[in-house]
Amino acid sequence: MKTSRFAPAFVALFLLPACTIHNGGVPLGGNDYVLATRTGADGSRESYRLSVRSSLGDATLRVVTEYERQRPFLGFQLLELDGPSAAHRGVQPYSGLLVQGVYPQSSAVEAGVLAGDVLLALDGKPTVYPAQFADLELSLVPDRVVTAKVLRGQSELDLDLVTKLLRERVSDSQDVELESAPVAEPPYAGVVLRGIPAVWCEKIFGRPCNAVVVTSVVVGSPAWLAGVRGGDLVEEVDGAPVPPVAELLRRIGEQGAAGATMQWRLRRGRDVAHDAAIALADYSGETVVWIPLVFGLVDGVYADRWSVGPFGLLLSNRNHYVADSSTRVVKTRNVFNALFGLFHVESSPDATEVRLLWIVRFET
């Protein structure tokens, strides 16, 4: 865990009051993942995808529904007859639709429609735009015979087509707005929370329940230190099912003022459940001590640093958390310099680099 390099007693030696300021910290969001998938008796399939990428706390629940349907189908592949296409065939622009091709075993193939034909009308109604043809096709009924007027070369032909049904799998999607509630001040946990509406909770989880999503976490906050990350779904709070988001935020404010610890059970997608003990506290304060050209200290939530000598040329140190939402492990990085940078040590969770006299460098 990241801790300040200077104890309060050491700072007190300077006999100068410390200045405390408040900052917003460094928030991190999470990743997209599928909360659940449900398959209906008719073969339809609903997927519930949670997107929590924004560090601002925004989140979206996207519901994607896949199902099979049958629709009238004639088998044309059509393009708009724009100026260049019309000039190439010696006809007026937008006087019909260019047949780019026909689908195998379709009504258009059986009626003798060819690629390069221009579809002038269908069932006596002019066809100028692809959307217009699509509306006409959808209005047909199975086995009905319709007449297509096509231009082939300089000759107009009337071709009879028998309407068939096409079975296809389609996908629709909608975005569900998540519920929010006022956050207690001062902050005690360091999270932004959103609630999934109750009607969608029952669809997703198959039973009436609440669902609260962690949309972002402040790096270095009590929730961050407990392993809470953006994208987590809160399942339990203090051994009981999670309450609605407004109630949970109220409890955070109430228990945070008392300095209590909350127990959360979290899950992200199909991950193994994570139990987080959040020691609630007002984490937003940042202590600053400064003696011009002699000493400086900033002890904050995300990072702390100190320096000795003008501009830190004699000694300087910076220690900060690794802002990585892909792991629940708390990691830190540290950079130390001494004697105008002649001695430099930089450590990370993976390696430590030491540099001497600006040119000698080795890793451990």
C-alpha positions as CSV (number, residue, x, y, z in Angstrom):
1,M,0.0,0.0,0.0
2,K,1.2,3.5,-0.8
3,T,2.2,5.5,2.3
4,S,3.7,8.9,2.7
5,R,7.5,8.9,3.0
6,F,7.4,11.4,5.9
7,A,5.7,10.8,9.2
8,P,3.7,13.6,10.8
9,A,6.4,14.0,13.5
10,F,9.0,14.7,10.9
11,V,6.9,17.4,9.3
12,A,6.3,18.9,12.7
13,L,10.0,19.6,13.1
14,F,9.6,22.5,10.7
15,L,7.0,24.0,13.1
16,L,5.0,25.2,10.1
17,P,1.3,24.6,9.7
18,A,0.3,22.3,6.9
19,C,-2.2,23.4,4.3
20,T,-5.0,20.9,3.4
21,I,-6.7,21.2,0.1
22,H,-9.3,18.9,-1.6
23,N,-9.1,17.5,-5.1
24,G,-11.2,15.3,-7.3
25,G,-8.7,12.4,-7.6
26,V,-8.0,10.2,-10.6
27,P,-11.2,8.2,-11.5
28,L,-11.1,5.1,-13.7
29,G,-13.9,3.4,-15.5
30,G,-14.0,-0.3,-16.6
31,N,-14.6,-2.5,-19.6
32,D,-17.6,-3.7,-21.7
33,Y,-18.9,-7.1,-20.8
34,V,-22.1,-9.2,-21.0
35,L,-24.0,-9.4,-17.8
36,A,-26.3,-12.2,-18.9
37,T,-27.9,-13.9,-21.9
38,R,-31.4,-15.3,-22.0
39,T,-32.9,-17.7,-24.7
40,G,-36.6,-17.8,-25.2
41,A,-38.8,-20.7,-26.1
42,D,-39.2,-19.3,-29.6
43,G,-35.5,-19.3,-30.1
44,S,-35.1,-15.6,-29.5
45,R,-32.0,-14.5,-27.6
46,E,-31.4,-11.4,-25.4
47,S,-28.0,-10.2,-24.4
48,Y,-27.4,-7.6,-21.7
49,R,-24.2,-5.8,-22.3
50,L,-22.8,-3.3,-19.7
51,S,-20.5,-0.5,-20.9
52,V,-18.6,1.4,-18.2
53,R,-15.7,2.8,-20.2
54,S,-16.1,6.5,-19.1
55,S,-14.1,7.6,-16.1
56,L,-16.7,10.3,-15.6
57,G,-19.1,7.6,-14.2
58,D,-21.3,7.3,-17.3
59,A,-22.6,3.8,-18.1
60,T,-25.0,2.2,-20.5
61,L,-26.9,-1.1,-20.5
62,R,-27.4,-2.2,-24.0
63,V,-30.1,-4.9,-24.6
64,V,-29.5,-6.8,-27.9
65,T,-32.4,-9.0,-29.1
66,E,-31.9,-11.6,-31.8
67,Y,-34.8,-13.4,-33.3
68,E,-36.0,-15.1,-36.5
69,R,-38.6,-13.7,-38.8
70,Q,-40.2,-14.4,-42.2
71,R,-40.8,-11.6,-44.6
72,P,-41.8,-11.3,-48.3
73,F,-38.8,-11.6,-50.6
74,L,-38.4,-11.3,-54.4
75,G,-34.6,-11.7,-54.6
76,F,-33.5,-8.4,-56.2
77,Q,-30.1,-6.7,-55.4
78,L,-30.7,-3.1,-56.4
79,L,-28.7,0.1,-56.6
80,E,-29.9,3.7,-57.1
81,L,-29.7,4.8,-60.7
82,D,-27.6,7.9,-60.3
83,G,-26.2,10.1,-63.1
84,P,-23.2,8.1,-64.1
85,S,-25.1,4.8,-64.0
86,A,-28.0,6.2,-66.0
87,A,-25.7,7.8,-68.7
88,H,-23.9,4.5,-69.1
89,R,-27.2,2.8,-70.0
90,G,-28.7,5.7,-72.0
91,V,-31.6,6.4,-69.7
92,Q,-32.7,9.3,-67.5
93,P,-31.2,9.4,-63.9
94,Y,-33.5,8.1,-61.2
95,S,-35.9,6.6,-63.7
96,G,-35.7,3.2,-62.0
97,L,-33.4,1.0,-60.0
98,L,-30.4,-0.8,-61.4
99,V,-30.4,-4.6,-60.8
100,Q,-26.9,-5.3,-59.5
101,G,-27.7,-9.0,-59.2
102,V,-30.3,-11.6,-58.1
103,Y,-30.3,-14.1,-55.3
104,P,-30.1,-17.8,-56.2
105,Q,-33.4,-19.8,-56.2
106,S,-35.4,-16.5,-55.7
107,S,-38.5,-15.3,-57.5
108,A,-36.4,-12.9,-59.6
109,V,-34.2,-15.7,-60.9
110,E,-37.2,-17.9,-61.8
111,A,-38.9,-15.0,-63.6
112,G,-35.7,-14.3,-65.7
113,V,-34.5,-11.1,-64.2
114,L,-30.8,-10.4,-65.1
115,A,-28.1,-8.3,-63.7
116,G,-27.9,-5.0,-65.6
117,D,-31.7,-4.8,-66.0
118,V,-33.4,-1.6,-64.8
119,L,-36.4,-2.1,-62.6
120,L,-38.9,0.5,-63.6
121,A,-42.0,-0.5,-61.7
122,L,-43.3,-3.2,-59.4
123,D,-47.0,-4.2,-59.3
124,G,-47.6,-1.0,-61.4
125,K,-45.8,1.3,-58.9
126,P,-42.7,3.2,-60.0
127,T,-39.4,2.2,-58.2
128,V,-36.9,5.0,-57.9
129,Y,-35.3,4.6,-54.5
130,P,-34.2,1.4,-52.7
131,A,-36.3,2.3,-49.6
132,Q,-39.3,2.7,-51.9
133,F,-38.8,-0.9,-53.3
134,A,-38.3,-2.3,-49.7
135,D,-41.7,-0.9,-48.6
136,L,-43.4,-2.3,-51.7
137,E,-41.8,-5.7,-51.1
138,L,-42.9,-5.8,-47.4
139,S,-46.5,-5.1,-48.4
140,L,-46.7,-8.3,-50.4
141,V,-48.3,-11.6,-49.3
142,P,-46.9,-15.1,-49.9
143,D,-47.6,-16.8,-53.2
144,R,-49.0,-13.6,-54.7
145,V,-48.0,-12.9,-58.3
146,V,-46.6,-9.5,-59.0
147,T,-45.5,-7.9,-62.3
148,A,-42.1,-6.3,-62.5
149,K,-41.5,-3.9,-65.5
150,V,-37.8,-4.0,-66.4
151,L,-35.8,-2.2,-69.0
152,R,-33.3,-4.5,-70.8
153,G,-31.2,-2.6,-73.3
154,Q,-33.8,-0.5,-75.1
155,S,-36.7,-2.9,-74.5
156,E,-39.3,-2.9,-71.7
157,L,-40.3,-6.3,-70.4
158,D,-43.1,-7.4,-68.0
159,L,-42.0,-10.3,-65.9
160,D,-44.3,-12.2,-63.4
161,L,-42.8,-13.0,-60.0
162,V,-44.3,-15.3,-57.3
163,T,-43.8,-13.8,-53.8
164,K,-41.8,-16.1,-51.5
165,L,-41.0,-15.9,-47.8
166,L,-37.5,-15.4,-46.6
167,R,-36.6,-16.7,-43.1
168,E,-33.8,-14.6,-41.6
169,R,-32.3,-13.8,-38.2
170,V,-32.4,-10.2,-37.2
171,S,-31.0,-8.2,-34.3
172,D,-32.4,-5.2,-32.6
173,S,-30.9,-3.1,-29.8
174,Q,-31.8,-0.5,-27.3
175,D,-29.9,1.4,-24.6
176,V,-31.3,1.5,-21.1
177,E,-30.7,4.5,-18.9
178,L,-29.3,3.6,-15.5
179,E,-30.6,5.1,-12.3
180,S,-28.5,7.6,-10.3
181,A,-28.7,9.4,-7.0
182,P,-27.0,12.3,-5.2
183,V,-23.5,11.4,-3.8
184,A,-22.8,12.0,-0.1
185,E,-20.4,14.9,0.6
186,P,-17.6,14.5,1.7
187,P,-16.9,11.4,-0.3
188,Y,-16.2,8.3,1.8
189,A,-15.9,5.4,-0.6
190,G,-14.6,6.9,-3.8
191,V,-17.1,5.3,-6.2
192,V,-19.7,6.4,-8.7
193,L,-22.7,4.1,-8.6
194,R,-25.6,3.5,-11.0
195,G,-28.7,1.3,-10.6
196,I,-30.2,-1.0,-13.2
197,P,-34.0,-0.4,-13.3
198,A,-36.0,-3.0,-11.4
199,V,-37.9,-4.2,-14.5
200,W,-34.6,-5.0,-16.3
201,C,-33.1,-6.6,-13.2
202,E,-35.9,-9.3,-13.2
203,K,-35.2,-9.9,-16.9
204,I,-31.5,-10.2,-16.5
205,F,-31.3,-12.2,-13.3
206,G,-34.6,-14.1,-13.6
207,R,-36.0,-12.9,-10.3
208,P,-37.0,-9.6,-8.6
209,C,-33.9,-8.0,-7.2
210,N,-31.7,-4.8,-7.2
211,A,-28.5,-4.4,-9.2
212,V,-26.0,-1.6,-8.5
213,V,-23.1,-1.0,-10.9
214,V,-19.7,0.6,-10.0
215,T,-19.1,2.9,-13.0
216,S,-15.9,4.5,-11.8
217,V,-13.5,4.4,-8.8
218,V,-11.1,7.0,-7.6
219,V,-7.5,5.6,-7.6
220,G,-6.2,5.5,-4.0
221,S,-9.7,5.8,-2.4
222,P,-11.0,3.4,0.2
223,A,-12.9,1.4,-2.4
224,W,-9.8,1.2,-4.7
225,L,-7.7,-0.1,-1.8
226,A,-10.3,-2.7,-1.2
227,G,-10.1,-4.0,-4.8
228,V,-13.3,-2.4,-6.1
229,R,-13.0,-1.6,-9.8
230,G,-15.1,0.1,-12.5
231,G,-17.6,-2.4,-14.0
232,D,-18.2,-4.3,-10.8
233,L,-21.7,-5.4,-10.0
234,V,-22.5,-5.1,-6.3
235,E,-24.3,-8.3,-5.2
236,E,-24.3,-8.0,-1.4
237,V,-23.7,-5.3,1.2
238,D,-22.9,-6.3,4.8
239,G,-24.2,-9.8,4.1
240,A,-27.6,-8.8,2.7
241,P,-28.8,-8.3,-0.9
242,V,-27.7,-5.0,-2.3
243,P,-30.3,-2.2,-1.7
244,P,-31.4,0.3,-4.4
245,V,-28.7,2.7,-5.4
246,A,-30.1,5.6,-3.6
247,E,-30.3,3.6,-0.3
248,L,-26.7,2.3,-0.8
249,L,-25.4,5.8,-1.2
250,R,-27.3,7.0,1.9
251,R,-25.7,4.2,3.9
252,I,-22.2,5.1,2.6
253,G,-22.7,8.6,3.8
254,E,-24.1,7.5,7.2
255,Q,-21.5,4.8,7.9
256,G,-18.7,6.9,6.4
257,A,-19.4,9.7,8.9
258,A,-19.0,7.1,11.7
259,G,-15.8,5.7,10.2
260,A,-17.3,2.3,9.7
261,T,-16.2,-0.5,7.4
262,M,-18.6,-1.9,4.7
263,Q,-18.5,-5.4,3.3
264,W,-19.3,-5.7,-0.4
265,R,-19.5,-8.8,-2.5
266,L,-18.7,-7.9,-6.1
267,R,-18.7,-9.7,-9.4
268,R,-17.8,-8.7,-13.0
269,G,-19.3,-10.9,-15.7
270,R,-18.3,-14.5,-15.1
271,D,-15.4,-13.6,-12.7
272,V,-15.1,-15.2,-9.3
273,A,-16.9,-13.2,-6.7
274,H,-14.7,-10.6,-4.8
275,D,-15.3,-9.7,-1.2
276,A,-14.2,-6.1,-0.5
277,A,-13.9,-4.6,3.0
278,I,-14.1,-0.8,2.5
279,A,-12.8,1.2,5.4
280,L,-14.9,4.3,4.7
281,A,-13.2,7.7,5.3
282,D,-13.0,11.1,3.8
283,Y,-10.1,10.5,1.4
284,S,-10.2,13.7,-0.6
285,G,-7.8,15.8,1.6
286,E,-4.3,16.5,0.3
287,T,-1.6,17.8,2.7
288,V,0.9,20.4,1.4
289,V,4.0,21.6,3.4
290,W,6.4,24.0,1.7
291,I,9.5,25.8,2.8
292,P,10.8,27.8,-0.2
293,L,13.9,26.4,-1.8
294,V,14.4,24.1,1.2
295,F,11.7,21.5,1.5
296,G,8.4,20.5,-0.1
297,L,5.8,17.8,0.7
298,V,2.6,16.9,-1.0
299,D,0.7,13.9,0.5
300,G,-2.4,13.0,-1.5
301,V,-4.7,10.2,-2.3
302,Y,-3.3,9.1,-5.7
303,A,0.3,10.2,-5.1
304,D,2.7,11.7,-2.6
305,R,6.0,13.5,-3.3
306,W,8.7,15.3,-1.4
307,S,11.8,17.3,-2.3
308,V,14.9,18.7,-0.5
309,G,16.8,21.7,-1.9
310,P,16.0,24.1,-4.6
311,F,13.6,22.5,-7.1
312,G,14.4,19.1,-5.5
313,L,17.9,19.0,-6.9
314,L,19.4,17.5,-3.7
315,L,16.7,14.9,-3.1
316,S,13.3,14.2,-4.5
317,N,10.8,11.3,-4.4
318,R,7.5,10.6,-6.0
319,N,5.3,7.6,-5.1
320,H,1.9,6.9,-6.8
321,Y,-0.6,4.1,-7.5
322,V,-0.7,2.3,-10.8
323,A,-4.1,3.3,-12.3
324,D,-5.0,-0.1,-13.8
325,S,-8.6,-1.2,-13.6
326,S,-7.8,-4.7,-15.1
327,T,-6.6,-6.1,-11.8
328,R,-7.8,-5.8,-8.2
329,V,-4.2,-5.9,-6.9
330,V,-3.0,-2.5,-5.6
331,K,0.3,-1.6,-7.2
332,T,2.6,1.4,-6.9
333,R,5.4,3.1,-8.8
334,N,8.3,5.1,-7.2
335,V,10.9,7.5,-8.6
336,F,13.8,8.7,-6.4
337,N,16.5,11.2,-7.4
338,A,19.6,12.4,-5.4
339,L,22.4,14.8,-6.0
340,F,21.2,16.5,-9.2
341,G,20.1,13.2,-10.6
342,L,23.5,11.5,-10.3
343,F,21.6,8.7,-8.4
344,H,18.2,7.7,-9.8
345,V,16.0,4.7,-8.8
346,E,12.7,4.0,-10.5
347,S,10.7,1.0,-9.3
348,S,7.5,-0.5,-10.7
349,P,5.5,-3.7,-9.9
350,D,7.5,-5.5,-12.6
351,A,11.1,-4.2,-12.3
352,T,13.5,-1.7,-10.6
353,E,15.9,0.4,-12.6
354,V,19.0,2.1,-11.0
355,R,21.0,4.7,-12.8
356,L,24.4,6.1,-11.6
357,L,26.3,9.2,-12.9
358,W,23.6,9.5,-15.6
359,I,25.3,6.8,-17.7
360,V,25.6,3.6,-15.7
361,R,22.2,1.8,-15.8
362,F,21.1,-1.6,-14.6
363,E,17.8,-3.4,-13.8
364,T,16.9,-5.7,-10.9
